[in-house]
Amino acid sequence: MNTWTQTTALSIAALCLAAPTLADELTVYTALEEEEIAAYVEAAQAAMPDTEINVLRLSTGKLGARLLAEAENPQADVIWGWAVSAMMDPQILEMLEPYEAAGSDVLPEKFRSGDGKWFAPIGYMGAFCVNTARLEEKGLPMPSSWADLEDPAFKDEILMPDPNSSGTGYLHVNAVLQSMGEEAGWAQLAAVDPNMAQYTSSGSKPCKSARVGEYTVGISLAFTAMQSIEEGYPLAMVFPEGGVGYELEASGLMASSDNKEAAKAFLDWTMSDEVIGLYQTYKALITVPGVDASEAAEKAGLPAEISTILADVDFVKAAEDQMAVKDKWKEKFGR
């Protein structure tokens, strides 16, 4: 198994006690959260016992940088669960080979590419993670919108992911800009910036820091908020008025793979009934028709009809504007 530094590398080969000799080996790049990867790989091992699957987990931005750095000598066989706005980079799309994974035809057209290069049965949503105990202690009002976070009382009480390194950070920024318009959107982000204690490289860290009371508000992920509430933290999950940002998590086949049969089998597995059932445990956003959110999601406050809270996101525009938006954000708010 390859060794990667400063990353999370999981090999499900170690779980394969019944198969001392493995016929295939796959390298899978993903930006899925660490908490969910372990459950998925255990299921994958059972489904593909003769394949050693090496999974490299990187944040959205770092994964893109790695793929581009390896463009002359790609190392991955499969991209699994990566922000579609990042995958739409023309340089990345050139690395992918069309493949219609078994079962992906049930996905609505907007959740799969017309040329078969990617499909997205899952996604992630943004949310404000508000520590209710700290909120009460400091006498702060419960925020329900980005505008509410302008209140000087929130100074140094807010964390948010940096969009240059975090897909979660970009989905929040993109939602503000697309919902409000460029001029008003940048003005809104600028109005909240003085209250930011820190911009993080991780999408889940703001919520994890808020849930333990280090800060009051973590602009983060709905998944992390739901998980935190289920674990008993004094946390409220708030979807900002005007529409919450979201991202699709897409998968695709690397054209350079020298083990395409196993790679295709893995992609088929990601659309299997078993895995879709696992998605219900970890995902707030599932694009597979007829699949309901988990009980934990409902208890945390996720509405039955998610479309009522989602921002109207144009993913093609999000992909096209990504570099310009990130550069402008860094110029304005980079620390």
Secondary structure, 3 states (H helix, E strand, C coil): CCCCCCCEEEEHHHHCCCCCCCCEEEEEEECCCHHHHHHHHHHHHHHCCCEEEEEEECCHHHHHHHHHHCCCCCCCCEEEEEEHHHHCCHHHHCCEECCCCCCHHHCCHHHECCCCCCEEEEEEEEEEEEEHHHHHHCCCCCCCCCHHHHCHHHCCCEEEECCCCCHHHHHHHHHHHHHHCHHHHHHHHHHHHHHEEEEECCCCHHHHHHHCCCCCEEEEEHHHHHHHHHCCCCEEEECCCCCECEEEEEEEEECCCCCHHHHHHHHHHCCCHHHHHHHHHHCCEECCCCCCCCHHHHHHCCCCCHHHCECCCCHHHHHHHHHHHHHHHHHHHCC
